[in-house]
Structure formats: C-alpha cells, structure tokens
C-alpha cells in the first residue's frame, strides 16, 4: 500500500472499507476519509475502477484503523472515478 493513495480494503467478517492511506506499519493501517461500502451486489473490481454506483451504498466513517493481518485483499481505486 502507498501512503496518499485510495484503496478498497476487504477485511475479515465481510467488512469493505474505502479510504486514503494515511499510514502503514506492522501494527496498523490507517485510512482517512474512509467509508464503509454496503450493498455491493456486483463486481467489486468494477467498483474500484468506476467508483460508487447506484447499487453500492457508501457511508462516510471518518478514520479507520485495522491490523494488517485482518485484511483479505486491497484494490487500487481509480482516482478519477473516486474524486
């Protein structure tokens, strides 16, 4: 992960968070201006490329911190689609 870049993070227990990386270390990853993604019924890769669509609900949640081992995978977000 690169500081300053926006990612979709798929975490354990079904959490999907999108946000800009503020810091990364062995204990935590911090996302600023984060939002939880709910109701994603289509391809999550398309969400990363095209931004939020009508079928995905994105709810702002401020700053999110999680342990790196709780993540399943990350997707790079298209900066133009996510603003």
C-alpha positions in Angstrom: 0.0 0.0 0.0 1.1 3.5 -0.8 0.5 6.5 1.5 -1.8 9.0 -0.1 -3.4 6.5 -2.4 -7.1 5.4 -2.2 -7.9 1.7 -1.8 -10.8 -0.6 -1.3 -9.9 -2.9 1.6 -11.7 -6.1 2.0 -11.4 -7.2 5.7 -12.4 -10.2 7.7 -16.0 -10.7 8.6 -17.3 -9.1 5.4 -16.2 -5.5 6.0 -15.4 -3.5 2.9 -13.8 -0.1 3.5 -12.7 2.5 1.0 -10.3 5.3 2.0 -7.0 7.1 1.5 -4.0 5.5 3.2 -2.5 7.8 5.9 0.0 5.3 7.4 1.1 1.7 7.2 3.2 -0.3 9.7 3.3 -3.8 11.1 0.6 -3.0 13.8 -2.0 -1.0 11.9 -3.1 0.5 8.6 -4.8 3.9 8.9 -7.3 5.1 6.3 -8.5 8.7 6.4 -11.7 10.0 4.8 -12.9 6.4 4.9 -16.3 5.0 4.1 -17.9 1.6 4.5 -19.4 0.0 1.4 -22.7 -1.8 1.8 -25.0 -3.4 -0.7 -22.3 -4.2 -3.3 -24.1 -6.7 -5.5 -21.8 -6.6 -8.5 -18.1 -6.9 -9.2 -16.0 -5.2 -6.5 -13.3 -4.7 -9.1 -15.8 -2.6 -11.2 -16.4 -0.5 -8.0 -12.7 0.2 -7.7 -12.5 1.2 -11.4 -15.8 3.1 -11.8 -16.4 4.5 -8.3 -19.6 4.1 -6.3 -22.6 3.1 -8.4 -26.3 3.2 -7.7 -26.2 -0.4 -6.4 -23.5 0.3 -3.8 -24.1 2.4 -0.7 -21.1 4.3 0.6 -21.3 5.6 4.2 -18.6 8.0 5.5 -17.0 6.8 8.7 -14.0 9.1 9.2 -10.7 7.5 10.1 -10.5 3.7 10.2 -7.6 1.7 11.8 -7.1 -2.1 11.3 -4.4 -4.6 11.8 -2.8 -5.7 8.5 -3.5 -9.4 9.3 -7.2 -8.7 9.3 -7.2 -7.8 5.6 -8.1 -10.2 2.9 -7.0 -8.1 -0.1 -6.8 -4.5 -1.4 -7.9 -2.9 -4.7 -6.4 0.2 -6.1 -9.1 2.8 -6.7 -9.2 4.8 -10.0 -8.5 8.4 -8.8 -10.7 10.0 -11.4 -13.7 7.8 -10.5 -13.4 8.3 -6.8 -12.7 12.1 -6.9 
